[in-house]
Amino acid sequence: MANCYFMNSNSTDKSPSANTLSSSSKDGDSIDSTRNPWTTLSADTRYENPWIKVTHHDVTDVAGNPGIYGTVHFKNTAIGIVPLDNDLNTWLVGQYRFPLKSYSWEIPEGGGEATASTLASAQRELQEETGITAERWEKILDLHLSNSVSDEKAVIYLARDLQFGEAAPEDCEQLVIRKLPFSEALRMALDGEITDAMAVAGLLATARIIGK
């Protein structure tokens, strides 16, 4: 559901509007996917830091009704890596996630500057978090992580032909590194023990690639 609150004072009808109904079809043939049906009347930055910007928008929605929309712009690209050795082992990273108030098992992840090479960012993050470097890299996914409210983009790589060294996490990171069979990590994702979206998507994409 879109994060939008309508304020059409001329109508109390809660049913879908005629505009909404006429623009939809079972096969999508009547929808112009290149046209933006929303009109932005004003935009006001309500909060900003080095990583995100929160904007309040006054809008006219697809049915012509006035409303508001709040968006979060991410200044970095989210990066995820699935490292895989010759015996089909992988590595997970465990850490406490402040927004969730809970612990999370994930693939190695981090952020890269939006203008930087995503491959270079992935190589840096894998080495920093796990001490692993890789000879073979394959980009396996592009993702939008929460497109109803944010524009955050993610890129996931599969890393193979691994070498091992010392991890160098940032001072603000308290990480636990776990080596396990890829099949066990995939099971954790399918059973809901891993809930991080990038980790679940990356593990599923890797399973398809290696035929698991």
GIBEL-V99291 format. One record per residue. N is the residue number from 0. SS is DSSP state (a for helix, b for strand, c for the rest). PSI is psi as a letter, one per 20 degrees, with the letter a starting at -180 (NA if undefined). D_FIRST is the distance of its C-alpha to the first C-alpha in Angstrom with 2 decimals. Layout:
# GIBEL-V99291
n:ss:psi:d_first
N:SS:PSI:D_FIRST
N:SS:PSI:D_FIRST
This chain:
# GIBEL-V99291
n:ss:psi:d_first
0:c:p:0.00
1:c:q:3.80
2:c:m:6.48
3:b:p:8.43
4:b:o:10.92
5:b:q:12.96
6:c:l:16.69
7:c:n:18.36
8:c:i:21.51
9:c:i:23.06
10:c:q:21.03
11:c:j:19.99
12:c:p:18.73
13:c:i:15.42
14:c:q:15.47
15:c:q:13.77
16:c:r:15.94
17:a:h:18.76
18:a:g:17.55
19:a:g:14.26
20:a:g:16.42
21:a:i:19.16
22:c:i:17.27
23:c:q:16.13
24:c:r:18.57
25:c:h:19.08
26:c:i:20.69
27:c:j:18.78
28:c:h:22.21
29:c:i:21.37
30:c:p:18.63
31:c:o:20.15
32:c:i:18.27
33:c:i:20.57
34:c:p:19.74
35:c:o:17.32
36:c:i:16.16
37:c:q:15.23
38:b:p:18.27
39:b:o:18.78
40:b:h:21.26
41:b:q:21.90
42:b:p:20.96
43:b:p:22.40
44:b:p:22.70
45:b:h:22.34
46:b:q:23.26
47:b:q:24.79
48:c:a:26.76
49:c:i:28.23
50:c:h:25.09
51:b:r:22.02
52:b:p:21.38
53:b:p:18.82
54:b:p:18.43
55:b:p:17.45
56:b:p:16.86
57:b:p:17.71
58:b:r:16.22
59:b:p:16.51
60:c:a:13.42
61:c:h:13.78
62:c:j:15.29
63:c:j:17.66
64:c:q:16.38
65:b:q:16.87
66:b:a:14.27
67:b:q:13.82
68:b:p:11.94
69:b:p:13.02
70:b:q:13.68
71:b:o:15.85
72:b:p:18.46
73:b:p:20.35
74:c:i:24.00
75:b:r:24.92
76:b:p:24.00
77:b:p:23.20
78:b:p:25.96
79:b:q:26.41
80:b:p:29.59
81:b:o:30.65
82:b:p:34.44
83:c:p:36.41
84:c:a:40.17
85:c:h:42.69
86:c:j:42.50
87:c:k:38.70
88:b:q:38.10
89:b:r:35.20
90:b:p:34.45
91:b:q:31.63
92:b:p:31.21
93:b:p:30.56
94:b:q:29.62
95:b:p:28.19
96:b:o:24.79
97:a:g:24.82
98:a:h:21.08
99:a:i:20.81
100:c:l:24.24
101:b:r:25.19
102:b:q:27.13
103:b:p:25.65
104:b:p:27.38
105:b:r:26.38
106:c:r:28.00
107:b:p:29.84
108:b:r:27.37
109:b:a:27.60
110:b:q:26.95
111:b:q:28.86
112:b:q:29.39
113:c:h:27.30
114:c:i:30.60
115:c:r:32.28
116:c:p:32.85
117:a:h:30.19
118:a:g:33.03
119:a:h:35.17
120:a:g:32.37
121:a:g:31.87
122:a:g:35.64
123:a:g:35.90
124:a:g:33.13
125:a:g:34.56
126:a:g:38.02
127:a:g:37.08
128:a:h:35.12
129:a:i:37.29
130:c:j:40.44
131:b:p:39.76
132:b:r:40.50
133:b:q:40.13
134:b:h:42.06
135:b:p:39.47
136:b:p:35.94
137:b:p:33.37
138:b:p:29.95
139:b:i:27.71
140:b:q:24.06
141:b:p:21.97
142:b:q:18.45
143:b:p:15.45
144:c:h:14.56
145:c:m:11.18
146:c:j:10.26
147:c:i:7.06
148:c:i:9.72
149:b:r:13.04
150:c:j:15.48
151:c:p:17.26
152:b:q:19.24
153:b:q:21.18
154:b:p:24.28
155:b:p:25.90
156:b:q:29.59
157:b:p:31.92
158:b:p:35.19
159:b:r:38.46
160:b:m:42.21
161:b:q:41.79
162:b:q:44.21
163:b:p:44.10
164:c:b:44.91
165:c:p:44.04
166:c:q:40.54
167:c:m:40.15
168:c:q:36.91
169:c:q:36.21
170:c:h:37.61
171:c:j:34.20
172:c:p:33.40
173:c:n:34.68
174:c:q:34.13
175:b:p:35.33
176:b:p:35.99
177:b:p:36.14
178:b:p:37.74
179:b:r:36.96
180:b:q:37.06
181:a:h:34.10
182:a:h:33.84
183:a:g:33.36
184:a:g:30.59
185:a:g:28.82
186:a:g:29.36
187:a:h:27.86
188:a:g:24.64
189:a:h:24.52
190:c:j:25.46
191:c:j:22.83
192:c:h:25.54
193:c:p:24.00
194:c:i:20.31
195:c:p:20.27
196:a:g:18.05
197:a:h:20.84
198:a:g:23.46
199:a:g:21.88
200:a:g:21.25
201:a:g:24.70
202:a:g:26.50
203:a:g:25.08
204:a:g:26.00
205:a:h:29.41
206:a:h:30.00
207:a:g:29.60
208:a:g:32.00
209:a:i:34.68
210:c:k:34.38
211:c:NA:33.42
